[in-house]
Amino acid sequence: MPDKTLAMRLIFDAHVDLALFALAYNRDQTEDVAQINRREAGMTDAHDRGFAAMSLPEFRRAGVAVCQSTVAARTDRGRQRLRPMDLDFGTQAMAYAFAQGQLAYYRVLAEQGEVRLIGTRSELAEHWQCWEKGGEHLPVGLIVSMECADPIVDPGQVQSWFGDGVRSVSLAHFGRNCYAHGTGTSGPLDGRADELLREFERVGMILDLTHSADEGFYQALDRFAGPVLASHTNCRGLVPGDRQFSDQQIELLIERGAVIGTALDAWMLVPGWVLGESRPEETSLEAVVDHIDRVCQLAGNAEHAAIGTDTGGTNHMPADFRTSEDLQQLAVILERRGYGDEDIDRIFHGNWLRFFQQWLPF
């Protein structure tokens, strides 16, 4: 349970999947987590059913003032989509339609006052000021990101997605996608990726390098001159595997002014975690701080480390993380390791605020 005596620090979480869980799991994100989990008790169609950790009420209790929340879909002609939570579609047109449905969900939540869609620097500044002042039932600020570029049917469509409010895009997710190789594969960028990156530069889209296979990662940094970030990735130096970034990759991101959000998935936090076999008790939020601290040590400061929870089920999260409110415990751990108030605030929200205030349009 979170320590109720802790001073509440506002949080900027750079990666959540509110719409994906709503549409794929039929999960009402305006309900408390406890209510969501009661509804899903006994369901077995997904390994994290009944283990929800996030929802909009939980964000308010946790002080999550702003998050990047995704539209997510992939294209894989060789795979049959068997369950509603499967992300793979037979064509990019289908992936586009599913991603647009997630975007529509955010728009309805905004109309209901549950979230505020943020697409400009001024909107971010105004929203943050509202949260600093406090109040009842504040809308959660939401910057729309795209996890995997497959819903962009053609590079010429980037302008349309930007007009729809998407502000950052990752080229790939898991597997080989339409523009790049992602986690679990190796290889270069697809031929159309160069045109896509040129369009990103032209319209001001931010490139998220999370999930990029190594070869494509380096190619993207060489070919793209615009802003880059890593919304939810951890350190390969602590946990081997291509889902994490090497020290060299993190150092290159730091050179480009990127911010790196540490994720809470246990398999990215501790070596040897096996989904469905390992237990949450095998790790804790201390491991999250291990990855945050490594980024800080590589940078020589606390200006590039941040939070990007990728909050899935608590059955594959640290044992002391049950809801978003438990993120406040990170401050205690950081303080115990010698981090001061200013640096903790940078990690909790300041670095993402600085980044987006620099790169969102006016």
C-alpha positions as CSV (number, residue, x, y, z in Angstrom):
1,M,0.0,0.0,0.0
2,P,1.3,3.5,-0.7
3,D,2.5,5.6,2.2
4,K,-0.3,8.2,2.7
5,T,2.1,10.5,4.5
6,L,4.1,11.0,1.3
7,A,3.9,14.5,-0.3
8,M,2.2,14.1,-3.6
9,R,4.5,14.8,-6.6
10,L,2.9,15.4,-9.9
11,I,3.8,12.7,-12.5
12,F,4.2,12.8,-16.3
13,D,3.9,9.2,-17.5
14,A,5.2,8.9,-21.1
15,H,3.6,5.6,-22.0
16,V,0.2,4.1,-21.2
17,D,-2.4,2.3,-23.4
18,L,-5.7,3.6,-22.2
19,A,-7.6,3.2,-25.4
20,L,-6.1,-0.1,-26.4
21,F,-7.3,-1.7,-23.1
22,A,-10.6,0.0,-23.4
23,L,-11.4,-1.3,-26.8
24,A,-9.6,-4.6,-26.8
25,Y,-10.5,-5.6,-23.2
26,N,-13.9,-3.8,-23.0
27,R,-12.5,-2.0,-20.0
28,D,-14.1,1.2,-18.8
29,Q,-11.2,3.5,-18.0
30,T,-13.4,5.8,-16.0
31,E,-13.9,3.1,-13.3
32,D,-11.7,2.5,-10.3
33,V,-9.1,-0.3,-10.7
34,A,-10.8,-2.4,-8.0
35,Q,-14.1,-2.3,-9.9
36,I,-12.4,-3.1,-13.2
37,N,-10.7,-6.1,-11.6
38,R,-13.9,-7.4,-10.1
39,R,-15.6,-7.3,-13.5
40,E,-12.7,-9.3,-15.0
41,A,-12.5,-11.9,-12.2
42,G,-12.3,-15.4,-13.6
43,M,-11.8,-14.3,-17.2
44,T,-9.0,-16.2,-18.9
45,D,-8.8,-14.7,-22.5
46,A,-5.7,-12.7,-21.6
47,H,-2.9,-13.3,-19.0
48,D,-3.4,-10.0,-17.3
49,R,-7.2,-10.1,-16.9
50,G,-8.2,-9.0,-13.4
51,F,-4.8,-7.4,-12.8
52,A,-5.4,-3.8,-14.0
53,A,-3.3,-1.2,-12.3
54,M,-4.4,2.0,-14.1
55,S,-7.5,3.9,-14.9
56,L,-8.4,7.6,-14.9
57,P,-9.5,7.7,-11.3
58,E,-6.3,6.0,-10.3
59,F,-4.3,8.6,-12.3
60,R,-6.0,11.4,-10.3
61,R,-5.2,9.7,-7.0
62,A,-1.7,9.1,-8.1
63,G,-1.0,12.6,-9.3
64,V,-0.6,11.6,-12.9
65,A,-1.3,14.9,-14.5
66,V,-0.2,14.1,-18.0
67,C,0.5,10.9,-19.9
68,Q,1.3,9.9,-23.4
69,S,-1.3,7.4,-24.4
70,T,-1.2,5.3,-27.5
71,V,-3.1,4.3,-30.5
72,A,-1.7,0.9,-31.3
73,A,-2.1,-1.5,-34.2
74,R,0.2,-3.7,-36.3
75,T,0.1,-5.4,-39.7
76,D,1.0,-9.0,-40.2
77,R,-0.5,-10.7,-43.2
78,G,0.6,-14.1,-42.1
79,R,-1.1,-14.1,-38.7
80,Q,-4.8,-14.6,-38.1
81,R,-6.3,-12.2,-35.6
82,L,-8.1,-14.6,-33.2
83,R,-8.9,-12.4,-30.1
84,P,-10.0,-8.8,-29.6
85,M,-6.7,-8.0,-27.9
86,D,-4.6,-9.1,-30.8
87,L,-2.9,-6.1,-32.5
88,D,-2.1,-7.7,-35.8
89,F,-4.3,-7.0,-38.9
90,G,-4.1,-8.2,-42.4
91,T,-3.7,-4.8,-44.1
92,Q,-2.6,-1.3,-43.1
93,A,-6.1,-0.1,-43.9
94,M,-7.4,-2.3,-41.1
95,A,-4.7,-1.2,-38.8
96,Y,-5.6,2.4,-39.6
97,A,-9.2,1.8,-38.8
98,F,-8.5,0.2,-35.4
99,A,-6.1,3.1,-34.5
100,Q,-8.7,5.7,-35.5
101,G,-11.2,3.9,-33.2
102,Q,-8.8,4.4,-30.3
103,L,-8.4,8.0,-31.2
104,A,-12.2,8.3,-31.3
105,Y,-12.3,6.9,-27.7
106,Y,-10.0,9.7,-26.5
107,R,-12.2,12.3,-28.2
108,V,-15.2,11.0,-26.4
109,L,-13.4,11.0,-23.0
110,A,-12.4,14.6,-23.7
111,E,-16.0,15.6,-24.4
112,Q,-16.9,14.0,-21.1
113,G,-14.3,16.0,-19.2
114,E,-12.3,12.9,-18.3
115,V,-9.2,13.9,-20.3
116,R,-7.8,16.9,-21.9
117,L,-6.2,16.3,-25.3
118,I,-2.9,18.2,-25.5
119,G,-1.3,19.0,-28.8
120,T,0.5,22.3,-28.3
121,R,3.0,23.9,-25.9
122,S,0.4,26.4,-24.7
123,E,-2.2,23.7,-24.0
124,L,0.5,21.7,-22.0
125,A,1.5,24.8,-20.0
126,E,-2.1,25.7,-19.2
127,H,-3.1,22.2,-18.2
128,W,0.0,21.8,-15.9
129,Q,-0.9,25.0,-14.2
130,C,-4.4,23.7,-13.5
131,W,-2.9,20.6,-11.8
132,E,-0.5,22.7,-9.8
133,K,-3.4,24.7,-8.5
134,G,-5.4,21.6,-7.7
135,G,-9.1,20.9,-7.8
136,E,-11.7,18.2,-7.9
137,H,-12.0,15.7,-10.8
138,L,-9.3,17.4,-13.0
139,P,-9.1,16.0,-16.5
140,V,-6.0,13.9,-17.1
141,G,-3.8,15.5,-19.8
142,L,-3.3,13.2,-22.7
143,I,-0.7,13.5,-25.5
144,V,-1.5,11.0,-28.2
145,S,1.3,8.7,-29.4
146,M,1.4,5.9,-32.0
147,E,3.0,2.7,-31.0
148,C,4.1,1.1,-34.3
149,A,3.8,3.2,-37.5
150,D,1.7,0.6,-39.4
151,P,-1.5,2.6,-39.2
152,I,0.2,5.3,-41.3
153,V,-0.9,3.7,-44.6
154,D,1.4,5.8,-46.7
155,P,4.1,8.3,-45.6
156,G,2.0,11.1,-47.2
157,Q,-0.6,10.4,-44.5
158,V,1.7,11.7,-41.7
159,Q,0.2,15.2,-42.0
160,S,-3.3,13.8,-41.5
161,W,-2.3,11.9,-38.3
162,F,-0.5,15.0,-37.0
163,G,-3.7,17.0,-37.7
164,D,-5.6,14.3,-35.7
165,G,-3.4,15.1,-32.7
166,V,-0.8,12.4,-32.8
167,R,2.5,13.9,-31.6
168,S,5.0,10.9,-31.5
169,V,5.4,7.7,-33.4
170,S,7.5,4.6,-33.0
171,L,8.4,2.9,-36.2
172,A,7.9,-0.7,-35.0
173,H,6.6,-2.7,-32.1
174,F,7.2,-6.5,-31.7
175,G,8.2,-8.3,-34.8
176,R,8.8,-7.2,-38.4
177,N,6.4,-4.3,-39.3
178,C,5.7,-2.3,-42.4
179,Y,8.5,0.3,-41.8
180,A,11.1,-1.4,-39.5
181,H,12.2,-4.3,-37.5
182,G,11.0,-4.3,-33.9
183,T,11.6,-6.3,-30.7
184,G,12.5,-9.9,-31.3
185,T,13.8,-9.4,-34.8
186,S,16.9,-7.9,-36.4
187,G,17.3,-5.9,-39.6
188,P,17.3,-2.5,-41.2
189,L,14.6,0.0,-41.8
190,D,12.2,-0.7,-44.7
191,G,12.7,1.3,-47.9
192,R,9.6,3.5,-47.2
193,A,10.9,4.4,-43.8
194,D,13.2,7.1,-45.2
195,E,10.2,8.9,-46.8
196,L,8.3,8.5,-43.5
197,L,11.1,10.1,-41.5
198,R,11.3,13.0,-44.0
199,E,7.6,13.5,-43.4
200,F,8.1,13.4,-39.6
201,E,10.7,16.1,-39.9
202,R,8.5,18.2,-42.2
203,V,5.4,18.2,-40.0
204,G,7.2,18.2,-36.6
205,M,6.4,14.6,-35.5
206,I,8.6,13.2,-32.7
207,L,10.3,9.9,-33.3
208,D,10.0,7.3,-30.5
209,L,12.8,4.8,-30.8
210,T,11.4,2.4,-28.3
211,H,11.1,-1.2,-29.7
212,S,13.5,-0.4,-32.5
213,A,15.8,-3.3,-33.5
214,D,19.5,-2.3,-33.2
215,E,20.3,-1.8,-36.9
216,G,17.2,0.3,-37.5
217,F,17.8,2.3,-34.3
218,Y,21.2,3.5,-35.6
219,Q,19.9,4.1,-39.1
220,A,17.0,6.2,-37.8
221,L,19.3,8.4,-35.7
222,D,21.5,8.9,-38.7
223,R,18.7,9.7,-41.1
224,F,16.3,11.7,-38.9
225,A,17.3,15.2,-37.7
226,G,14.2,15.9,-35.7
227,P,13.4,15.3,-32.0
228,V,13.8,11.7,-30.6
229,L,12.7,10.1,-27.3
230,A,12.4,6.6,-25.8
231,S,9.0,6.6,-24.1
232,H,9.3,3.2,-22.3
233,T,12.6,1.3,-22.4
234,N,15.1,0.0,-19.9
235,C,18.8,-0.7,-19.7
236,R,20.4,-3.6,-21.4
237,G,23.4,-3.2,-19.1
238,L,21.2,-4.4,-16.3
239,V,18.9,-6.8,-18.1
240,P,20.2,-8.4,-21.3
241,G,17.9,-8.5,-24.3
242,D,17.0,-6.5,-27.4
243,R,13.9,-4.9,-25.8
244,Q,16.3,-2.9,-23.7
245,F,18.9,-0.3,-25.0
246,S,22.6,-0.7,-24.6
247,D,24.7,2.0,-22.8
248,Q,25.9,3.2,-26.2
249,Q,22.3,3.6,-27.5
250,I,21.3,5.5,-24.3
251,E,24.4,7.7,-24.7
252,L,23.5,8.5,-28.3
253,L,19.9,9.4,-27.2
254,I,21.3,11.7,-24.5
255,E,23.5,13.4,-27.1
256,R,20.3,14.1,-29.1
257,G,18.6,15.6,-26.0
258,A,16.2,12.7,-25.6
259,V,14.4,11.7,-22.5
260,I,14.2,8.0,-21.6
261,G,11.2,6.7,-19.7
262,T,11.7,3.6,-17.5
263,A,9.1,0.9,-17.9
264,L,7.7,-1.3,-15.1
265,D,7.4,-4.6,-16.9
266,A,9.2,-7.1,-14.7
267,W,10.8,-8.9,-17.7
268,M,12.6,-5.6,-18.5
269,L,13.6,-5.0,-14.9
270,V,15.3,-8.2,-13.8
271,P,17.2,-10.8,-15.7
272,G,15.5,-14.2,-16.3
273,W,11.9,-13.2,-15.7
274,V,9.5,-15.6,-17.5
275,L,6.0,-14.5,-18.1
276,G,3.5,-16.9,-16.5
277,E,6.1,-18.5,-14.4
278,S,8.0,-15.8,-12.5
279,R,6.2,-14.1,-9.7
280,P,5.9,-10.3,-8.8
281,E,7.6,-11.0,-5.5
282,E,10.8,-11.6,-7.5
283,T,11.2,-7.9,-8.0
284,S,10.3,-4.5,-6.5
285,L,10.3,-0.8,-7.3
286,E,13.9,-0.8,-6.3
287,A,14.7,-2.4,-9.7
288,V,12.8,0.5,-11.4
289,V,15.1,2.9,-9.7
290,D,18.2,0.8,-10.7
291,H,17.3,1.6,-14.4
292,I,16.5,5.3,-13.7
293,D,19.8,5.6,-11.9
294,R,21.8,4.0,-14.7
295,V,20.5,6.5,-17.2
296,C,21.4,9.3,-14.8
297,Q,24.9,7.9,-14.4
298,L,25.4,7.6,-18.1
299,A,24.2,11.2,-18.5
300,G,26.1,12.6,-15.6
301,N,22.9,14.3,-14.4
302,A,19.2,13.7,-13.8
303,E,18.0,15.5,-16.9
304,H,17.3,12.5,-19.2
305,A,15.7,9.9,-16.9
306,A,11.9,9.7,-16.5
307,I,8.9,7.5,-16.2
308,G,7.2,5.6,-19.0
309,T,5.3,2.8,-17.1
310,D,3.8,0.8,-19.9
311,T,1.3,-0.3,-17.1
312,G,-0.1,-3.7,-18.0
313,G,-1.1,-6.3,-15.4
314,T,0.2,-6.3,-11.9
315,N,0.9,-10.0,-12.3
316,H,4.0,-9.0,-14.3
317,M,4.9,-5.8,-12.4
318,P,6.9,-5.3,-9.2
319,A,5.3,-6.8,-6.1
320,D,5.0,-3.3,-4.4
321,F,3.2,-1.8,-7.5
322,R,-0.5,-2.5,-7.4
323,T,-1.9,0.8,-8.8
324,S,-0.5,4.0,-10.3
325,E,-0.6,5.5,-6.8
326,D,2.4,3.4,-5.9
327,L,4.6,5.4,-8.2
328,Q,4.9,7.9,-5.4
329,Q,7.1,5.3,-3.6
330,L,9.8,5.9,-6.2
331,A,10.5,9.3,-4.6
332,V,11.4,7.6,-1.3
333,I,13.8,5.2,-3.0
334,L,15.4,7.9,-5.1
335,E,15.9,10.1,-2.0
336,R,17.4,7.1,-0.1
337,R,19.9,6.8,-3.0
338,G,20.9,10.5,-2.6
339,Y,18.7,12.2,-5.1
340,G,17.5,15.7,-4.1
341,D,14.0,17.2,-4.5
342,E,14.9,19.0,-7.7
343,D,16.2,15.9,-9.4
344,I,13.3,13.8,-8.2
345,D,10.9,16.3,-9.7
346,R,12.9,16.2,-12.9
347,I,12.5,12.4,-13.0
348,F,8.8,12.5,-12.0
349,H,7.7,15.1,-14.5
350,G,10.2,17.9,-15.2
351,N,12.2,16.2,-18.0
352,W,9.2,15.3,-20.0
353,L,7.7,18.8,-19.5
354,R,10.9,20.4,-20.7
355,F,11.1,18.0,-23.7
356,F,7.5,18.5,-24.9
357,Q,7.6,22.3,-24.2
358,Q,10.5,22.4,-26.6
359,W,9.0,20.1,-29.3
360,L,5.3,20.4,-29.4
361,P,4.0,23.0,-31.8
362,F,3.0,26.4,-30.6
